[in-house]
Amino acid sequence: LAHRHLEAAGISRQLDGVIEPASRARTLINEVKIFRSLADEERERLAQAMTAQQYAAGQVVLGAGDIPESLLVIATGVISVTIAGEDGPVEAGRMGPGEVMGEQSVLDDTPSEASFTALTSCIIYRIDKSLTRECMQQRTEVTQALHKLQAVREQSSRLALMAKPSPIKKGGFLGWLKR
């Protein structure tokens, strides 16, 4: 997580000493796991089509029930993922640079089951849904990666809803001494 945040800030550790100038969008595309199977030309085309949008802390990036028209890629910042539970919203996890949102919309045109809220100020890049679907048609690896991501997120949501907080043991200041 720390490495991704440093990379997003433009700080990277180069082992071979060779640094190639690249746009921020291209660097981000190279870090996104679902696009690793794409050729350099395909990644460059995606990077050129990406549009950046800034979000302030506390702002909702993608609400539950929304159907985004693009795949969202986090460039900087931290996003909190909340799902509806029996007793109210439950935080299912947090996301950082290089992670994507809106895969349900790209795969099946279904609404988001979670709400994604910026915990810190963020920069989110958008990749048009039609362009993402083109990549899926050309490379089945992208489709498989998106399906796998969706399955992992659904399982994480179920586990977050099933988890019950452990009871807090009451003990005095000197409780350790009595034992």
Number of C-alpha atoms within 10 A of each C-alpha: 10 9 12 19 18 14 19 22 14 11 11 13 11 8 7 6 7 7 10 6 8 10 12 13 21 18 19 23 23 17 18 15 14 20 22 15 14 18 10 12 9 13 21 18 12 20 21 12 14 21 13 14 14 14 17 15 15 14 16 16 19 20 17 16 12 15 18 22 15 20 23 25 24 24 29 23 21 21 26 20 24 22 20 16 14 7 7 8 14 16 17 19 15 14 18 20 27 24 17 21 24 26 23 19 18 23 16 8 14 15 16 20 20 25 21 26 22 22 19 16 16 23 20 24 24 22 20 18 20 13 17 19 16 10 19 19 12 12 15 12 17 21 20 13 17 21 15 13 17 17 12 11 15 14 12 14 22 13 12 17 18 10 8 8 6 6 6 6 6 7 8 9 7 8 9 8 7 6 5
